[in-house]
Amino acid sequence: MFSMAQYEAVISEIEQGTKTFEARLAEVIPAADRVSSQWYVGEVLGDLLQWIARKTVEAGTAILNFILDVLKGATAPIFMFIDAYKWTDFKATANGVSTDLTAQNLVIDNTDWSGKGHDAYLTAASAQATAAGRVGSIAKAASDNLLLCATAGLAFYIVVAGVIAKLIVEVVAATTAISTAVFSAVGAMIFLESGAVNTAAIVTAVGVLAAFLGTQVNALVILHSEAVDPTSFPNSAWPKSNSAQYNDGTVNDGDADWSLKGG
């Protein structure tokens, strides 16, 4: 289930996390510079530390750019949720109209009005009720699918938030390791390997999200099919509700489709 408060908290966490991660990345190369300049660090080891630091920053920057890129679509689930909510209001209105126009709610005492006009009126009203009911059905489908999309977006960004939080811990550990010449290579390589794993996790999440959104495209096709279904919308139009749809709108000449009983 989609929660606006939870989603906003997740996005805020990601945005803050990217800033923290970027700041921690900026500390990696200076840490390597400090260690490699020490008298007890040989030239070969110093060059290795510099290389590891650069590769660490390159890998981290690539991951950061990837996360910033997927954040560009962060507002989409919010609008999906808002639109899903609006569609429920539309559904309620359409279903209310459909209910009001059912034959049970429009039956008129035959002693007051009967004949072809009476029957034609109920037939026309029934078509209106069916059409309004179809609109309600379409609105429900639209709302359900938008909510599913929003929920999928929330799940995706929760994954991203978890990855960025883990990366912050790892880059801090890598910086600390680089600061000590003995463990610098091991620490940095651990970060590089873990960063690749986390990037793969995000790519996998994007793939899952893309596949899910693909099902929404199918849903849009189904919604379009329902909208143009002539069963409820004759000639792809709203059913007519007045005497113009009948051959004769008069009521007094004895042969009108809307003739009153005894007219």
Secondary structure as UniProt FT lines:
FT   HELIX           4..25
FT   TURN            26..27
FT   HELIX           28..36
FT   TURN            39..40
FT   HELIX           43..70
FT   HELIX           71..73
FT   TURN            74..75
FT   HELIX           76..100
FT   HELIX           103..106
FT   TURN            110..112
FT   HELIX           116..179
FT   TURN            181..183
FT   HELIX           184..227
FT   TURN            230..232
FT   HELIX           234..236
FT   HELIX           243..245
FT   TURN            257..258
FT   TURN            261..262
//
